[in-house]
């Protein structure tokens, strides 16, 4: 069984505020070529939910990474 953890989701481009509102409970940071969503205490169901929302919105996901020891 997978335990809840911290995750980053890297999406190509700058995601608008309206689209970011679809990702309740996730923080967003912007880098020159991508948007980084960060969530804590995400379990397997929540991970699948984020991935489904990315797909539904037609966003291009570059990477999903589990963040360990608070390091980003």
DSSP file (Angstrom, degrees, kcal/mol; ACC not computed):
  #  RESIDUE AA STRUCTURE BP1 BP2  ACC     N-H-->O    O-->H-N    N-H-->O    O-->H-N    TCO  KAPPA ALPHA  PHI   PSI    X-CA   Y-CA   Z-CA
    1    1 A X              0   0    0      0, 0.0     2,-0.4     0, 0.0     0, 0.0   0.000 360.0 360.0 360.0 134.3    0.0    0.0    0.0
    2    2 A X        -     0   0    0      1,-0.0    42,-0.4     3,-0.0     2,-0.2  -0.671 360.0-141.5 -86.2 134.3    1.3    3.4   -1.0
    3    3 A X        -     0   0    0     -2,-0.4    39,-0.1     1,-0.1     2,-0.0  -0.539  29.0 -90.9 -91.3 161.8    1.4    6.1    1.8
    4    4 A X        +     0   0    0     -2,-0.2     2,-0.3    37,-0.1    39,-0.2  -0.346  57.8 154.6 -68.1 150.7    0.6    9.7    1.2
    5    5 A X  E     -A   42   0A   0     37,-1.7    37,-2.8    -3,-0.1     2,-0.4  -0.887  44.0 -72.6-158.1-172.1    3.5   12.0    0.3
    6    6 A X  E     - B   0  67A   0     61,-0.6    61,-2.3    -2,-0.3     2,-0.3  -0.808  47.9-178.5 -98.3 138.2    4.6   15.2   -1.3
    7    7 A X  E     -AB  39  66A   0     32,-2.6    32,-2.4    -2,-0.4     2,-0.4  -0.976  20.4-149.4-138.8 150.2    4.6   15.4   -5.1
    8    8 A X  E     -AB  38  65A   0     57,-2.8    57,-2.5    -2,-0.3     2,-0.5  -0.943   7.9-163.2-114.1 141.5    5.5   17.8   -7.9
    9    9 A X  E     -AB  37  64A   0     28,-2.5    28,-2.8    -2,-0.4     2,-0.5  -0.984   9.1-156.3-123.5 116.4    3.8   17.9  -11.2
   10   10 A X  E     -AB  36  63A   0     53,-3.0    52,-3.5    -2,-0.5    53,-1.2  -0.844  12.0-174.7-101.7 125.1    5.6   19.7  -14.0
   11   11 A X  E     -AB  35  61A   0     24,-2.8    24,-2.8    -2,-0.5    50,-0.2  -0.944  29.4-110.0-121.6 136.1    3.5   21.0  -16.8
   12   12 A X  E    S+A   34   0A   0     48,-2.5    48,-0.4    -2,-0.4    22,-0.3  -0.431  81.1   5.0 -66.4 134.2    4.8   22.7  -20.0
   13   13 A X  S    S-     0   0    0     20,-2.8     2,-0.6    -2,-0.1    22,-0.3  -0.058 101.2 -54.3  86.3 174.3    4.1   26.4  -20.2
   14   14 A X        -     0   0    0     20,-0.1     2,-0.3    18,-0.1    -2,-0.1  -0.823  53.2-142.4 -92.7 120.5    2.5   28.9  -17.8
   15   15 A X        -     0   0    0     -2,-0.6    -2,-0.1    -4,-0.1    19,-0.0  -0.656  21.2-116.5 -84.8 134.8   -0.9   27.7  -16.7
   16   16 A X     >  -     0   0    0     -2,-0.3     4,-2.6     1,-0.1     5,-0.2  -0.204  20.9-112.6 -68.2 160.4   -3.5   30.5  -16.3
   17   17 A X  H  > S+     0   0    0      1,-0.2     4,-1.7     2,-0.2    -1,-0.1   0.866 117.8  56.9 -60.6 -37.0   -5.0   31.3  -12.9
   18   18 A X  H  4 S+     0   0    0      1,-0.2     4,-0.3     2,-0.2    -1,-0.2   0.899 110.6  42.9 -62.9 -40.5   -8.4   30.0  -14.1
   19   19 A X  H >4 S+     0   0    0      1,-0.2     3,-1.8     2,-0.2     4,-0.3   0.894 109.3  57.3 -72.4 -40.1   -6.9   26.6  -14.9
   20   20 A X  H >< S+     0   0    0     -4,-2.6     3,-2.1     1,-0.3    -1,-0.2   0.831  94.3  67.7 -59.5 -30.9   -4.9   26.6  -11.7
   21   21 A X  T 3< S+     0   0    0     -4,-1.7    -1,-0.3     1,-0.3    -2,-0.2   0.720  89.2  66.2 -62.0 -19.9   -8.2   26.9   -9.8
   22   22 A X  T <  S+     0   0    0     -3,-1.8     2,-0.8    -4,-0.3    -1,-0.3   0.633  88.6  70.4 -74.0 -14.3   -9.0   23.4  -11.0
   23   23 A X  S X  S-     0   0    0     -3,-2.1     3,-1.8    -4,-0.3    -1,-0.2  -0.607  77.6-165.7-107.2  71.3   -6.2   22.0   -8.9
   24   24 A X  T 3  S+     0   0    0     -2,-0.8     3,-0.1     1,-0.3    -3,-0.1  -0.298  70.4  14.2 -59.3 132.6   -7.6   22.5   -5.4
   25   25 A X  T 3  S+     0   0    0      1,-0.3    15,-0.4    14,-0.0     2,-0.4   0.429  99.7 112.5  84.7  -1.4   -5.1   22.1   -2.6
   26   26 A X    <   -     0   0    0     -3,-1.8    -1,-0.3    -6,-0.2     2,-0.2  -0.853  58.8-138.6-105.6 142.2   -2.0   22.3   -4.8
   27   27 A X  E     -C   38   0A   0     11,-2.9    11,-2.7    -2,-0.4     2,-0.4  -0.648  18.0-146.1 -90.3 153.7    0.5   25.2   -4.8
   28   28 A X  E     +C   37   0A   0     -2,-0.2     2,-0.3     9,-0.2     9,-0.2  -0.960  16.7 179.8-125.5 142.1    1.9   26.5   -8.1
   29   29 A X  E     -C   36   0A   0      7,-2.1     7,-3.2    -2,-0.4     2,-0.5  -0.971  20.2-136.5-133.0 150.0    5.3   28.0   -9.0
   30   30 A X  E     -C   35   0A   0     -2,-0.3     2,-0.3     5,-0.2     5,-0.2  -0.911  18.2-179.0-114.8 135.0    6.3   29.2  -12.3
   31   31 A X  E >   -C   34   0A   0      3,-3.0     3,-0.8    -2,-0.5   -18,-0.0  -0.778  49.3 -89.4-118.8 168.1    9.6   28.6  -14.1
   32   32 A X  T 3  S+     0   0    0     -2,-0.3   -18,-0.1     1,-0.2     3,-0.0   0.842 121.9  16.8 -50.9 -40.8   10.5   30.0  -17.5
   33   33 A X  T 3  S+     0   0    0    -20,-0.1   -20,-2.8     1,-0.1     2,-0.3   0.363 125.5  34.5-116.6   5.8    9.1   27.1  -19.5
   34   34 A X  E <   -AC  12  31A   0     -3,-0.8    -3,-3.0   -22,-0.3     2,-0.4  -0.984  62.9-123.7-156.0 164.1    6.8   25.3  -17.1
   35   35 A X  E     -AC  11  30A   0    -24,-2.8   -24,-2.8    -2,-0.3     2,-0.6  -0.941  25.0-153.3-109.0 133.6    4.4   25.4  -14.2
   36   36 A X  E     -AC  10  29A   0     -7,-3.2    -7,-2.1    -2,-0.4     2,-0.4  -0.941   5.9-163.4-112.4 117.9    5.2   23.3  -11.2
   37   37 A X  E     -AC   9  28A   0    -28,-2.8   -28,-2.5    -2,-0.6     2,-0.4  -0.807   8.3-165.9 -95.8 140.3    2.3   22.1   -9.0
   38   38 A X  E     +AC   8  27A   0    -11,-2.7   -11,-2.9    -2,-0.4     2,-0.4  -0.993   8.6 177.0-132.6 130.7    3.2   20.9   -5.6
   39   39 A X  E     -A    7   0A   0    -32,-2.4   -32,-2.6    -2,-0.4     2,-0.3  -0.981  12.9-153.1-133.9 147.3    1.0   19.0   -3.2
   40   40 A X  E    S+     0   0A   0    -15,-0.4   -34,-0.2    -2,-0.4   -35,-0.0  -0.815  75.3  20.2-114.0 157.4    1.5   17.4    0.2
   41   41 A X  E    S+     0   0A   0     -2,-0.3     2,-0.6     1,-0.2    -1,-0.2   0.850  78.9 162.4  57.0  38.8   -0.3   14.5    1.8
   42   42 A X  E     -A    5   0A   0    -37,-2.8   -37,-1.7    -3,-0.3    -1,-0.2  -0.788  19.4-164.4 -91.3 125.0   -1.4   13.1   -1.6
   43   43 A X     >  -     0   0    0     -2,-0.6     4,-2.4   -39,-0.2     5,-0.2  -0.365  41.7 -85.5 -94.8-177.1   -2.4    9.5   -1.5
   44   44 A X  H  > S+     0   0    0    -42,-0.4     4,-2.3     1,-0.2     5,-0.2   0.882 128.4  51.2 -59.9 -41.2   -2.8    7.2   -4.6
   45   45 A X  H  > S+     0   0    0      1,-0.2     4,-1.9     2,-0.2    -1,-0.2   0.907 110.7  48.9 -63.5 -41.3   -6.4    8.3   -5.2
   46   46 A X  H  > S+     0   0    0      2,-0.2     4,-2.3     1,-0.2    -2,-0.2   0.896 109.3  52.9 -66.1 -39.8   -5.4   12.0   -5.1
   47   47 A X  H  X S+     0   0    0     -4,-2.4     4,-2.4     1,-0.2    -2,-0.2   0.935 109.9  47.7 -59.0 -47.1   -2.5   11.4   -7.5
   48   48 A X  H  X S+     0   0    0     -4,-2.3     4,-2.4     1,-0.2    -1,-0.2   0.871 109.7  54.6 -62.4 -36.4   -4.8    9.7  -10.0
   49   49 A X  H  X S+     0   0    0     -4,-1.9     4,-2.2     2,-0.2    -1,-0.2   0.911 108.7  46.9 -63.7 -43.1   -7.2   12.7   -9.6
   50   50 A X  H  X S+     0   0    0     -4,-2.3     4,-2.4     2,-0.2    -2,-0.2   0.931 112.8  49.4 -64.4 -44.9   -4.5   15.2  -10.4
   51   51 A X  H  X S+     0   0    0     -4,-2.4     4,-2.1     1,-0.2    -2,-0.2   0.893 111.1  49.8 -62.1 -39.6   -3.4   13.2  -13.4
   52   52 A X  H  X S+     0   0    0     -4,-2.4     4,-2.9     2,-0.2    -1,-0.2   0.904 110.0  50.4 -65.2 -41.6   -6.9   12.9  -14.7
   53   53 A X  H  X S+     0   0    0     -4,-2.2     4,-2.0     2,-0.2    -2,-0.2   0.905 108.8  52.2 -64.4 -41.3   -7.5   16.6  -14.3
   54   54 A X  H  <>S+     0   0    0     -4,-2.4     5,-2.2     1,-0.2     4,-0.4   0.929 112.8  45.6 -58.4 -45.7   -4.3   17.3  -16.3
   55   55 A X  H ><5S+     0   0    0     -4,-2.1     3,-1.4     1,-0.2    -2,-0.2   0.931 111.1  51.5 -64.1 -46.8   -5.5   15.1  -19.0
   56   56 A X  H 3<5S+     0   0    0     -4,-2.9    -1,-0.2     1,-0.3    -2,-0.2   0.836 110.4  49.3 -60.4 -33.9   -9.0   16.6  -19.0
   57   57 A X  T 3<5S-     0   0    0     -4,-2.0    -1,-0.3    -5,-0.2    -2,-0.2   0.497 111.6-121.0 -86.1  -3.6   -7.6   20.1  -19.3
   58   58 A X  T < 5 +     0   0    0     -3,-1.4    -3,-0.2    -4,-0.4     2,-0.2   0.780  56.9 156.3  71.6  26.9   -5.4   19.1  -22.2
   59   59 A X      < -     0   0    0     -5,-2.2     2,-0.8    -6,-0.2    -1,-0.2  -0.538  45.4-121.1 -85.4 153.0   -2.2   20.0  -20.4
   60   60 A X        -     0   0    0    -48,-0.4   -48,-2.5    -2,-0.2     2,-0.4  -0.837  24.8-153.8 -99.5 108.6    1.2   18.5  -21.3
   61   61 A X  E     +B   11   0A   0     -2,-0.8   -50,-0.2   -50,-0.2     3,-0.1  -0.669  17.1 177.4 -83.4 128.1    2.7   16.8  -18.3
   62   62 A X  E     -     0   0A   0    -52,-3.5     2,-0.3    -2,-0.4   -51,-0.2   0.818  62.6  -5.2 -96.7 -41.1    6.5   16.6  -18.3
   63   63 A X  E     -B   10   0A   0    -53,-1.2   -53,-3.0     2,-0.0     2,-0.4  -0.996  43.2-157.3-158.2 145.6    7.2   14.9  -15.0
   64   64 A X  E     +B    9   0A   0     -2,-0.3     2,-0.4   -55,-0.2   -55,-0.2  -1.000  27.8 178.6-121.9 128.4    5.7   13.7  -11.7
   65   65 A X  E     -B    8   0A   0    -57,-2.5   -57,-2.8    -2,-0.4     2,-0.5  -0.993  28.9-132.5-136.1 134.0    8.2   13.4   -8.9
   66   66 A X  E     -B    7   0A   0     -2,-0.4     2,-0.5   -59,-0.2   -59,-0.3  -0.736  26.9-141.1 -81.0 129.9    7.9   12.4   -5.3
   67   67 A X  E     -B    6   0A   0    -61,-2.3   -61,-0.6    -2,-0.5     2,-0.4  -0.802  17.3-158.8 -94.6 127.4    9.6   15.0   -3.1
   68   68 A X    >   +     0   0    0     -2,-0.5     3,-2.2     3,-0.3   -63,-0.0  -0.839  64.8   1.2-110.1 145.2   11.5   13.6   -0.2
   69   69 A X  T 3  S-     0   0    0     -2,-0.4    -1,-0.2     1,-0.3     3,-0.1   0.782 123.3 -66.5  54.7  32.1   12.6   15.3    3.0
   70   70 A X  T 3  S+     0   0    0     -3,-0.3     2,-0.4     1,-0.2    -1,-0.3   0.597  97.5 141.8  70.9   9.5   11.0   18.6    1.9
   71   71 A X    <         0   0    0     -3,-2.2    -3,-0.3     1,-0.1    -1,-0.2  -0.707 360.0 360.0 -89.4 134.3   13.5   19.0   -0.9
   72   72 A X              0   0    0     -2,-0.4    -1,-0.1    -5,-0.1    -3,-0.0   0.349 360.0 360.0-114.9 360.0   12.2   20.4   -4.2
